Amino acid sequence: MKFAYKVIKNKNRKVEFNEVETPIVNPTIGTSTGTVSFILVAKNTLGFRECAAIVNIAKETGCTVKIASGKKSGTSASILSMVALGIVTEKSLVLTINGKRNEEAFRGISKIISG
């Protein structure tokens, strides 16, 4: 609960506290909505086939996928932006997935990146 105060203008300038009801909002914990990020190490080179498979998984799950490697990043909106990252074996990546079915998308994408 929060407290709000109101100043009463009189000689003594008393402060009076009034309790204000605020609704308690519980965040949804354990749901798969929102954005998640993972750090992965590529065990496979990502070429056109692998990037096309990642884009298909993103479309099937309704998620947006962003892969960052160094200063470059690519999204599931463009296969070429992912291929341009030049991901080879033993290269570290940051995988960011945004959507309701992000857990399912992560499992599929991690299989592709892990080889």
N, C-alpha and C positions, 0 to 999 in steps of 0.2 A: 504494500500500500504506500501511496505517496501522500505527503502532507503539503498543503498549500497554505500560505499565510496571507493575512489581510491586515493592513495597518489601519487602526481606528484613529481618526484625527480628534484628539482632545488634548487637554493639558498635559497628561502624563505620557502620551504617545505609546500606549500599550500595544503590544503585538498579540494577536489572537490567532491560534492555529485551528483550522478547520480540516477535518479528515475528508479526503476526497477518495471516492471509490474509483479504482481503475481496474479494468478487466485484466486478469492474469492470462498471459499468452504463453502457452507451453510450446516450445519449438518441437517439431517432429524429429525425433531422434530415431535413427535406425532405418529411415526410409531412403530410397535410392533416387531422390530428386535432387537436382542441383548440379554443382560442378565439383568434380574430383580431379586431382592431379597425382601422377605417379612418376617416379624416376626409374627408368629401365635401361638396361644395357643390351644393345642389339646383338643377337647371335646369328643374324642373317642379314644379307645385303638387301635393301629395299629397292627393287626395280619397279617397272611399270605394273607387272602382275600383282605384286604384293601391295602396292599403293592402290590399285584398282579394287583389290579385295577389302582393304581398309575403308575405302569410300562406300563400297556395297554394304559393309557391316554398319556404317554410320547411317546410311539410308534406311536399312531394315529396322534398326532400333530407334530411329528418329532422333539421334544424338548428333551433336557437332563435335568433331574430333580435331584437336590441334596438336601437332608434334613440333617440338622445338629442339634444335640441336645447335649448340653454340649461339651465335647471334642470329641465325636463320630460323624461320618457322614456316610451317605449311599447314593448311587446313583441309578438311574433308570436302570443301567446296571445289577444290581443284586438285586433280591428280598431279599435274605438272609442278605445283608448289611443293608437293611432298617428294617428288622425284628429285627436284632441284636441291634438296637438303644434302644429298650425297651420303646417305647413311650406309655405312659398311659395318662389318663385324667389329665387336668390342667398342662401339661408339656409344656414349651415354646420351639418353634422350629424356625429355620431359613430355609426358603424355597427359593432355588435359581433355577430359570428356565432360560435356555439358548436355544433360537430358535426363528424362525420367528412367530410362532403361540403361543407365550408364554401367551397371555391373555386368550386364550381358555383353555390352559393347567392349568392355575391358577384357573380358575372357577371350573373345574372338580376336581382338587386336593383339593381345599378348601372345597368343598362339602363333600369329603371323610373325611378329617381331622376334619371338624366341626360336623360331624355326621349327 
